[in-house]
Amino acid sequence: MISSTAIQHLIDALGKDNVYNEKEDLLLYGYDSTPGIHHLPDVAVFPKDTEGVQKALEIARREGLPVTPRGSGTGLSGGSVPARGGMVVGLTRMNKILEIDEENLTATAQAGVITLDLFEAVAKKGLFYPPDPGSQKISTLGGNVAENAGGLRGLKYGVTRDYVMAIKAVLPDGRIIETGGKSVKDVAGYSFRDLLVGSEGTLGIMTEITVKLIPPPGDKRTFLAYFDNIRTAGETVSKIIAAKIIPATLEIMDNTTINCVEDYAAIGLPREMAALLLIEVDGHPAVVSEEAQAVEKILKEVRAAEVHVAKDAEEAAKLAAGRRTALSALARVSPTTLLEDATVPRSKLAETFAEIERLTEKYALKVGTFGHAGDGNLHPTVLCDERNHEEMKRAHAFFSELYDMVLSIGGTVSGEHGIGMAKKEYLARQIGEGGLEVMKRIKDAFDPEGTLNPGKIFTDRDELSARQHVEEGFRVSS
């Protein structure tokens, strides 16, 4: 609980309109986009600058409150849910683009700037910010950095980490750390910048971020290829990469997802197809022409059922928008969408699709799979109802067994969604006790009191053991 005196101190420091402590106002901040996870905070505050974050943390320390940083709440692993209650520090009102530096090809923005707003602002200057998570219309830059978000262009252009040049952050004790800068090369000491990227708000609260910009591609060609068999689609991805073609976008949707998207967006997708690939090549016009011809040749060799080429930029944008609606379209089908982001070596895609099909049948579930096939990042999504406890047990057993296979072939339990609360035990399987211990030491160095975003990433032995016991018991019974 937070005292009335502390509430008044927060109001004095941040303004009444920036402090919420009534239950009905706090309900929203107990969720993110992860199903089945909800924890109410005692208070939510919305500072407008770095100094406001410092003031909020000072009062939280005096009150002994845990602190959870939060952007727009679009996370899919429970990272911004206040697992121990306490104070949510919302960053959405820190939404100013502070500078677009055309000489150094950088942009500096507060953490609460919406990703698409940053993209559009730099585009007006003839520049390009490539990271494009599916939630770009609402997700914040700070949230993208905290989770090291990916996106449809990740195959060719990389993920958020590849564009972060500098970070200003407030440490749990209130001190400010500034790491990185506009210099292209910088190896002075440990890279605190790289530690903060992907740290899920457990090491510091990022308030300002400087990102790298690049010139936009001169041309683009967009394909939709349809397949009678999803494994052939997976093999096609491997063939394109093996041919040394790196598309800007190489996305996949299975039949379930195709039908849900068509129900939702009505863009003319053929409902009978087992899978589709959305392929975009971009760059210099001569290179685009050469790569487009090579992609078409591969699609003929694998006997794609149908290949459609976007006739102009407007149609290309419409096709890409259809892929971006995949999760929203699936979410309309059932009360709960349990989404993961298993990531495997690209050469193992066909094998992974086969395993998803096998497990779907084994556990009698409805599963839609889509994702960034070009970088091996898949989003198998179980369409279920969290009120049906038996069905949820089957869904969790599905993912547990899938991750066994993913790890056995050199994959990872998270390509872009982070660990948060939802995947702590999966992380333990991947990196082992030694890896967890090193991560905990880093956490202790930044946050010795454990006040910043507690309950995330790390699982204690009792919690892990109990979860594994339940899953193993279900597997035996099934």
Secondary structure, 3 states (H helix, E strand, C coil): CCCHHHHHHHHHHHCHHHEECCHHHHHHHHCCCCCCCCCCCCEEECCCCHHHHHHHHHHHHHHCCCEEEECCCCCCCCCCCCCCCCEEEECCCCCCEEEEECCCCEEEEECCCEHHHHHHHHHCCCCECCCCCCCCCCCEHHHHHHHCCCCCCHHHHCCHHHHEEEEEEECCCCCEEEEECCCCCCCCCCCHHHHHCCCCCCCCEEEEEEEECECCCCEEEEEEEEECCHHHHHHHHHHHHHCCCCCCEEEEEEHHHHHHHHHHHCCCCCCCCCEEEEEEEEECHHHHHHHHHHHHHHHHHCCCCEEEECCCHHHHHHHHHHHHCHHHHHHCCCCEEEECCCECCHHHHHHHHHHHHHHHHHCCCEEEEEEEHHHCEEEEEEEECCCCHHHHHHHHHHHHHHHHHHHHCCCECCCCCCCCCCCHHHHHHHHHHHHHHHHHHHHHHHCCCCCECCCCCCCCHHHHHHHHHHHHHHHHHC
